[in-house]
Amino acid sequence: MKKNILLLAILFCGAAFTSCQEDDLNSKSIFDDEVTSEKNELDYWLDENYLYPYNVDFKYRMEDIESSLSNNLVPIKYELAVKMARVVKYLWFEAYDEVAGVQFTRQYAPKVIHVLGSWQWNSNGTITLGYAEGGLKVTLVGGNSLNPNDVPAMNEYYFKTMHHEFAHILHQTIDYPTEYNTLSEGHYSPSGWNNRTDAEVRPFGCVTAYAASEPGEDIAEVTATYLTWTDAQWETCRTQAGDEGWAIIQEKIDIMKNYMSKNFGVDMDKLRETIDRRSVEVQEMDLTELP
């Protein structure tokens, strides 16, 4: 009797094993988290206008690996991603193309532009408007607030950031003159810059409070403000800086201009004029279309 029971158990196990072997198993793992999607009109346009001419990957679908995991962030809306892609190309890439040549832009532009929809708030109450990583990637935030018809806001929240981060990329390629570091020496505050106003630091020769955080941020801010500030903004800066502070700022601007001309062949006066003109032209464009 015991032998018969044992035999039946063995036969049952064998049948069960055979049954499992004959089932068709799904070759796709349930743990495969790769996100795939078909290309849309914007994807094809980005290939033609960023990837092929500049070897730049414009990312508008938010990826955790590309974002700060310590912040609550949301992706940019598709219709605003279209506008952002067109505005960035027209006011940033093509402005440099026009003044310095497409080869300059192709060589030095970041290889990845990552756009987020939300603002990135920090624990100290400040907002990170953008950042460059390793000279290869620039992240822009607040894309869902983009208004191409509000040029002052675009310059303050997007294009000042773009030129600031691009300056960092160039400085990582060829360092700026070390003499720059001494012009406001003793007045930099890496951890306390956000507790000072622009007006408070301008007598020290710093154009913004963030410029007064450290020399590397200082020259990037000088570069960005030179390209995006209006004459009225510069006049306010001059008044608040006073004679001594303004003289230092002028010296910093001269160093920045010479650095860009000598090392990259970029005439910053022509670039500023080009950006001013294109800032007006972009308001007349239908940015909802992908030509």
C-alpha positions as CSV (number, residue, x, y, z in Angstrom):
1,M,0.0,0.0,0.0
2,K,2.8,2.4,0.9
3,K,4.6,1.6,-2.3
4,N,1.4,2.4,-4.4
5,I,1.0,5.8,-2.6
6,L,4.7,6.6,-3.2
7,L,4.4,5.7,-6.9
8,L,1.3,7.9,-7.3
9,A,3.1,10.8,-5.7
10,I,6.0,10.4,-8.1
11,L,3.7,10.2,-11.1
12,F,1.8,13.3,-10.0
13,C,5.0,15.4,-9.6
14,G,6.3,14.3,-13.0
15,A,3.0,15.3,-14.6
16,A,3.0,18.6,-12.9
17,F,6.6,19.3,-14.0
18,T,5.8,18.3,-17.6
19,S,2.8,20.6,-17.6
20,C,4.9,23.6,-16.4
21,Q,7.5,22.9,-19.0
22,E,4.9,22.9,-21.8
23,D,3.4,26.3,-20.8
24,D,4.3,29.3,-23.1
25,L,6.2,31.7,-20.9
26,N,6.2,35.5,-21.5
27,S,9.7,36.5,-22.5
28,K,9.3,40.0,-21.1
29,S,10.3,40.3,-17.4
30,I,7.9,41.9,-15.1
31,F,10.8,43.7,-13.6
32,D,11.7,45.4,-16.9
33,D,11.2,49.1,-16.2
34,E,12.5,50.4,-19.5
35,V,10.1,53.2,-20.8
36,T,9.5,53.1,-24.5
37,S,7.2,55.3,-26.6
38,E,6.7,56.0,-30.2
39,K,8.2,59.1,-31.7
40,N,5.9,62.1,-32.1
41,E,6.2,65.2,-34.2
42,L,8.3,67.0,-31.6
43,D,10.8,64.0,-31.4
44,Y,11.4,64.1,-35.1
45,W,11.8,67.8,-35.1
46,L,14.3,67.6,-32.3
47,D,16.3,65.1,-34.3
48,E,16.5,67.4,-37.2
49,N,17.2,70.6,-35.2
50,Y,19.2,69.5,-32.2
51,L,20.6,66.0,-32.6
52,Y,21.8,66.1,-36.2
53,P,23.2,69.7,-36.4
54,Y,24.5,70.0,-32.9
55,N,24.7,66.4,-31.5
56,V,22.5,67.6,-28.6
57,D,19.8,65.4,-26.9
58,F,16.9,67.7,-25.9
59,K,15.0,65.8,-23.2
60,Y,11.5,67.0,-22.3
61,R,10.1,63.7,-20.9
62,M,11.2,63.9,-17.2
63,E,13.6,61.1,-16.3
64,D,14.4,60.4,-12.6
65,I,18.0,59.7,-13.5
66,E,18.3,63.1,-15.0
67,S,16.5,65.0,-12.1
68,S,17.1,65.8,-8.5
69,L,15.6,63.0,-6.4
70,S,15.3,65.2,-3.4
71,N,12.8,67.6,-4.9
72,N,9.2,67.3,-5.9
73,L,9.3,67.9,-9.7
74,V,6.9,67.5,-12.6
75,P,7.6,67.3,-16.4
76,I,7.0,70.1,-18.8
77,K,3.7,70.1,-20.7
78,Y,4.0,69.0,-24.3
79,E,2.8,72.2,-25.9
80,L,5.2,74.2,-23.7
81,A,8.0,71.8,-24.5
82,V,7.5,72.6,-28.2
83,K,7.8,76.4,-27.5
84,M,10.8,75.9,-25.2
85,A,12.6,73.8,-27.8
86,R,12.0,76.5,-30.4
87,V,12.9,79.4,-28.2
88,V,16.1,77.8,-26.9
89,K,17.3,77.1,-30.5
90,Y,16.4,80.6,-31.7
91,L,17.7,82.7,-28.8
92,W,20.6,80.6,-27.7
93,F,22.0,78.2,-30.2
94,E,21.3,80.2,-33.4
95,A,22.4,83.5,-31.7
96,Y,25.9,81.9,-31.1
97,D,25.7,80.5,-34.7
98,E,25.2,83.9,-36.1
99,V,28.1,85.5,-34.2
100,A,30.7,82.8,-33.7
101,G,29.7,80.2,-36.4
102,V,27.8,76.9,-36.1
103,Q,31.1,75.0,-35.5
104,F,31.5,76.9,-32.2
105,T,28.0,75.9,-31.1
106,R,28.4,72.4,-32.2
107,Q,31.7,72.0,-30.3
108,Y,30.9,73.7,-27.0
109,A,27.1,73.3,-26.6
110,P,26.0,70.9,-23.8
111,K,25.3,67.4,-25.1
112,V,22.1,67.1,-23.1
113,I,19.4,69.8,-22.4
114,H,16.9,68.6,-19.8
115,V,13.8,70.6,-19.3
116,L,11.5,70.3,-16.2
117,G,8.1,71.8,-15.8
118,S,8.2,72.8,-12.2
119,W,10.5,75.1,-10.2
120,Q,13.1,73.5,-8.1
121,W,12.8,74.9,-4.6
122,N,15.7,74.5,-2.1
123,S,15.5,74.1,1.7
124,N,17.0,77.6,2.2
125,G,14.1,79.2,0.3
126,T,16.0,79.8,-2.9
127,I,15.1,78.5,-6.4
128,T,17.5,76.6,-8.6
129,L,16.8,78.0,-12.0
130,G,19.2,75.7,-13.8
131,Y,22.5,73.9,-13.5
132,A,25.3,72.5,-15.6
133,E,26.8,69.1,-14.9
134,G,30.3,68.1,-16.1
135,G,30.2,70.5,-19.1
136,L,27.9,68.0,-20.8
137,K,24.4,68.7,-19.5
138,V,22.2,71.7,-18.7
139,T,19.0,71.4,-16.8
140,L,16.4,74.1,-17.1
141,V,13.4,74.3,-14.7
142,G,10.1,76.1,-14.5
143,G,9.2,75.2,-18.1
144,N,5.4,75.2,-17.4
145,S,5.7,79.0,-16.6
146,L,7.2,79.9,-20.0
147,N,5.6,83.0,-21.6
148,P,7.5,83.9,-24.9
149,N,5.7,87.3,-25.0
150,D,7.2,88.3,-21.6
151,V,10.8,88.9,-22.6
152,P,12.0,90.3,-19.3
153,A,10.7,87.2,-17.5
154,M,12.2,84.9,-20.1
155,N,15.6,86.6,-19.7
156,E,15.4,86.4,-15.9
157,Y,14.2,82.9,-15.5
158,Y,15.5,81.1,-18.6
159,F,18.0,82.8,-20.8
160,K,20.1,84.4,-18.1
161,T,20.3,80.9,-16.7
162,M,21.2,79.4,-20.0
163,H,24.0,81.9,-20.6
164,H,25.2,81.5,-17.0
165,E,25.4,77.7,-17.3
166,F,27.0,77.8,-20.8
167,A,29.6,80.1,-19.3
168,H,30.5,77.4,-16.8
169,I,30.9,74.9,-19.6
170,L,33.3,77.3,-21.4
171,H,35.2,77.9,-18.2
172,Q,35.7,74.2,-17.7
173,T,37.1,74.0,-21.2
174,I,39.5,77.0,-20.8
175,D,39.8,78.6,-17.4
176,Y,39.1,82.3,-17.1
177,P,42.0,84.6,-15.9
178,T,42.9,84.1,-12.3
179,E,43.2,87.9,-11.8
180,Y,39.4,87.9,-11.8
181,N,39.3,86.1,-8.5
182,T,41.0,89.0,-6.7
183,L,38.7,91.9,-7.8
184,S,36.1,91.3,-5.1
185,E,38.2,89.2,-2.8
186,G,37.0,89.2,0.8
187,H,33.4,89.9,-0.1
188,Y,32.3,86.4,-1.3
189,S,30.0,84.3,0.9
190,P,29.4,80.8,-0.5
191,S,26.8,79.8,2.1
192,G,25.3,83.2,2.9
193,W,24.8,84.9,-0.4
194,N,21.0,84.5,-0.3
195,N,20.9,86.6,2.8
196,R,22.2,89.6,0.9
197,T,20.4,91.7,-1.7
198,D,21.8,92.8,-5.1
199,A,22.0,96.4,-3.9
200,E,24.1,95.3,-0.8
201,V,26.8,93.5,-2.9
202,R,27.1,95.9,-5.8
203,P,29.4,98.3,-4.0
204,F,31.8,95.3,-3.8
205,G,31.7,95.0,-7.6
206,C,29.2,92.1,-7.8
207,V,26.3,92.4,-10.2
208,T,24.0,90.2,-8.2
209,A,23.8,88.6,-4.8
210,Y,24.5,85.2,-6.4
211,A,27.6,86.6,-8.1
212,A,28.9,87.4,-4.5
213,S,28.9,83.7,-3.6
214,E,32.2,82.9,-5.3
215,P,34.4,84.0,-8.2
216,G,33.3,81.2,-10.6
217,E,29.7,82.2,-10.1
218,D,30.6,85.8,-10.3
219,I,32.1,85.7,-13.9
220,A,29.2,83.5,-15.0
221,E,26.7,86.1,-13.7
222,V,28.7,88.9,-15.4
223,T,28.5,87.0,-18.7
224,A,24.8,86.2,-18.4
225,T,23.7,89.7,-17.2
226,Y,25.8,91.4,-19.9
227,L,23.8,89.4,-22.5
228,T,20.3,89.7,-21.1
229,W,20.0,92.9,-19.0
230,T,18.3,96.0,-20.4
231,D,20.0,99.4,-20.3
232,A,17.6,100.3,-17.4
233,Q,18.8,97.3,-15.4
234,W,22.5,98.3,-15.9
235,E,21.7,101.9,-14.9
236,T,20.2,100.7,-11.7
237,C,23.3,98.5,-11.1
238,R,25.6,101.4,-11.7
239,T,23.7,103.7,-9.3
240,Q,23.7,101.1,-6.5
241,A,27.3,100.1,-7.0
242,G,28.7,103.7,-6.7
243,D,31.9,104.8,-8.3
244,E,34.2,102.2,-6.7
245,G,31.9,99.3,-7.2
246,W,31.1,100.3,-10.8
247,A,34.7,100.5,-11.6
248,I,35.2,96.9,-10.4
249,I,32.2,95.7,-12.4
250,Q,33.5,97.4,-15.6
251,E,36.9,95.7,-15.1
252,K,35.2,92.4,-14.7
253,I,33.2,93.0,-17.9
254,D,36.4,93.8,-19.8
255,I,38.1,90.6,-18.6
256,M,35.0,88.6,-19.6
257,K,34.9,90.1,-23.0
258,N,38.6,89.6,-23.7
259,Y,38.4,86.0,-22.4
260,M,35.5,85.2,-24.8
261,S,37.2,87.0,-27.8
262,K,40.7,85.6,-27.2
263,N,39.7,82.0,-26.5
264,F,36.5,81.4,-28.5
265,G,36.4,84.2,-31.1
266,V,33.1,85.5,-29.7
267,D,32.4,89.2,-29.9
268,M,30.2,89.8,-26.8
269,D,29.0,93.2,-28.1
270,K,27.7,91.6,-31.3
271,L,26.3,88.7,-29.4
272,R,24.4,91.1,-27.1
273,E,23.0,93.0,-30.1
274,T,22.0,89.7,-31.8
275,I,20.2,88.4,-28.7
276,D,18.3,91.8,-28.3
277,R,17.1,91.6,-31.9
278,R,16.1,88.0,-31.7
279,S,14.2,88.7,-28.4
280,V,12.0,91.0,-30.3
281,E,11.7,88.7,-33.4
282,V,10.7,85.6,-31.3
283,Q,7.5,87.4,-30.1
284,E,6.3,87.5,-33.7
285,M,6.9,83.8,-34.3
286,D,4.2,81.1,-34.1
287,L,5.9,78.9,-31.6
288,T,3.2,76.3,-31.7
289,E,4.4,75.2,-35.1
290,L,7.4,73.0,-35.8
291,P,8.7,74.2,-39.2
